[in-house]
Amino acid sequence: MTATDPALTALANGWAALYLLYGRIETHIERALQSKHDLSVREYSLLDVLSRQHDDEGGHLQMKQVADAVVLSQSATTRLVTRLEDRGLLSRYLCPTDRRGIYTNVSEEGLKLLEEARPTNDAALREALDEAARNPELAPLVKAVEEVNLPLALPRV
């Protein structure tokens, strides 16, 4: 295939549209979460992921798994965890069976903030999708997003 191959051009156009949709959604949600709850999208995502951990086997996430779930590097995830820990929204403790492992749990204050922020996140997502659906180039992607109904699972250990 060449750089001017129609299939590659269509693929690039599709990716550009998807990236545009993602950017618009993230920006809309970011503004809403920041203004109402003093949370970034990444902070909200981290609290959400960590709130779904459980104490059963494989229920706690290692830092790499957390980083993968919130789509950040491990170092950026560690900095994010530290910021939220400093705000009293998370706590860290040593793994009881492997003292090299560190677990992170959402504090009661973090769970409260997450529950307060969830309706804001959901409403902002809906608003962003509704706005994007009015754009003919983005409407098919919005439809695809709305039709995806996969359970969001925690990464496996």
C-alpha positions as CSV (number, residue, x, y, z in Angstrom):
1,M,0.0,0.0,0.0
2,T,1.1,3.5,-0.6
3,A,0.6,6.6,1.5
4,T,-2.2,7.7,-0.9
5,D,-4.0,4.4,-0.8
6,P,-7.7,5.0,-0.3
7,A,-7.9,2.4,2.4
8,L,-5.2,4.1,4.5
9,T,-6.8,7.5,3.9
10,A,-10.1,6.1,5.2
11,L,-8.4,4.6,8.2
12,A,-6.6,7.8,9.0
13,N,-9.9,9.7,8.6
14,G,-11.7,7.3,10.9
15,W,-8.9,7.6,13.5
16,A,-9.1,11.4,13.3
17,A,-12.8,11.4,13.9
18,L,-12.5,9.0,16.8
19,Y,-9.7,11.2,18.3
20,L,-11.9,14.3,17.9
21,L,-14.8,12.6,19.6
22,Y,-12.6,11.5,22.5
23,G,-11.1,14.9,22.9
24,R,-14.5,16.6,22.9
25,I,-15.9,14.2,25.4
26,E,-12.9,14.4,27.7
27,T,-12.8,18.2,27.6
28,H,-16.6,18.4,28.4
29,I,-16.3,16.0,31.3
30,E,-13.1,17.7,32.6
31,R,-14.8,21.1,32.8
32,A,-17.8,19.7,34.6
33,L,-15.8,17.6,37.1
34,Q,-13.4,20.5,37.8
35,S,-16.0,23.1,38.3
36,K,-18.3,21.0,40.5
37,H,-16.0,18.7,42.4
38,D,-12.4,19.9,42.0
39,L,-11.6,16.6,40.2
40,S,-9.9,15.9,36.9
41,V,-11.0,13.2,34.5
42,R,-8.0,11.2,35.4
43,E,-8.6,11.6,39.2
44,Y,-12.2,10.5,38.7
45,S,-11.2,7.5,36.6
46,L,-8.6,6.4,39.2
47,L,-11.1,6.7,42.1
48,D,-13.7,4.8,40.0
49,V,-11.2,2.0,39.1
50,L,-10.0,1.6,42.6
51,S,-13.5,1.7,44.1
52,R,-14.3,-1.6,42.2
53,Q,-11.5,-3.5,43.8
54,H,-12.4,-6.3,46.2
55,D,-10.7,-8.4,48.9
56,D,-11.1,-11.7,47.1
57,E,-8.2,-13.3,45.2
58,G,-7.0,-11.0,42.5
59,G,-9.2,-8.2,43.7
60,H,-6.5,-5.7,44.4
61,L,-4.7,-4.1,41.6
62,Q,-1.0,-3.7,41.2
63,M,0.2,-0.3,40.2
64,K,0.8,-1.4,36.6
65,Q,-2.7,-2.7,36.4
66,V,-4.0,0.6,37.8
67,A,-1.9,2.5,35.2
68,D,-3.3,0.4,32.4
69,A,-6.9,0.9,33.6
70,V,-6.5,4.7,33.7
71,V,-4.3,4.8,30.6
72,L,-1.3,6.5,32.2
73,S,2.3,5.5,32.6
74,Q,3.2,3.9,35.9
75,S,5.1,7.0,37.0
76,A,2.2,9.3,36.2
77,T,-0.2,7.0,38.0
78,T,2.1,7.0,41.1
79,R,2.0,10.8,41.0
80,L,-1.7,10.8,40.6
81,V,-2.1,8.4,43.5
82,T,0.1,10.6,45.7
83,R,-1.9,13.7,44.9
84,L,-5.2,12.0,45.8
85,E,-3.6,10.4,48.9
86,D,-2.5,13.9,50.0
87,R,-6.1,15.1,49.6
88,G,-7.2,12.2,51.9
89,L,-9.1,10.4,49.0
90,L,-6.9,7.3,48.9
91,S,-4.7,5.3,51.3
92,R,-1.8,3.0,50.6
93,Y,-0.7,-0.1,52.5
94,L,1.6,-3.0,52.2
95,C,0.3,-6.2,50.7
96,P,-0.1,-8.7,53.6
97,T,1.4,-11.6,51.7
98,D,4.1,-9.8,49.7
99,R,5.7,-6.9,51.5
100,R,7.1,-5.6,48.2
101,G,3.6,-5.0,46.9
102,I,1.6,-1.8,47.8
103,Y,-2.1,-1.6,47.5
104,T,-4.2,1.5,47.2
105,N,-7.7,1.8,48.5
106,V,-10.3,4.6,48.2
107,S,-10.9,6.3,51.5
108,E,-14.5,6.9,52.8
109,E,-14.0,10.6,51.8
110,G,-12.9,9.4,48.3
111,L,-15.9,7.1,48.0
112,K,-18.2,10.0,49.0
113,L,-16.7,12.4,46.5
114,L,-16.9,9.7,43.8
115,E,-20.6,9.1,44.5
116,E,-21.2,12.9,44.4
117,A,-19.2,13.2,41.1
118,R,-20.7,10.2,39.3
119,P,-23.9,12.0,38.2
120,T,-21.9,15.0,37.0
121,N,-19.6,12.7,35.0
122,D,-22.6,10.8,33.5
123,A,-24.5,13.9,32.6
124,A,-21.4,15.5,31.1
125,L,-20.8,12.4,29.0
126,R,-24.4,12.4,27.8
127,E,-24.3,16.1,26.9
128,A,-21.0,15.6,25.0
129,L,-22.4,12.6,23.1
130,D,-25.6,14.4,22.3
131,E,-23.6,17.4,21.0
132,A,-21.3,15.2,18.9
133,A,-24.3,13.3,17.5
134,R,-25.4,16.5,15.7
135,N,-22.1,16.4,13.7
136,P,-22.6,14.1,10.7
137,E,-19.0,13.0,10.8
138,L,-19.2,12.0,14.4
139,A,-22.7,10.6,14.6
140,P,-21.8,7.1,13.5
141,L,-19.1,6.9,16.2
142,V,-21.6,8.2,18.8
143,K,-24.0,5.5,17.7
144,A,-21.3,2.9,18.1
145,V,-20.3,4.1,21.6
146,E,-24.0,4.0,22.6
147,E,-24.3,0.4,21.3
148,V,-21.3,-1.0,23.1
149,N,-22.5,-2.7,26.2
150,L,-19.5,-4.6,27.5
151,P,-19.0,-4.9,31.3
152,L,-15.9,-2.9,32.3
153,A,-13.8,-5.6,34.1
154,L,-10.8,-5.0,36.3
155,P,-7.5,-6.2,34.8
156,R,-6.6,-9.7,35.8
157,V,-3.6,-10.5,38.0
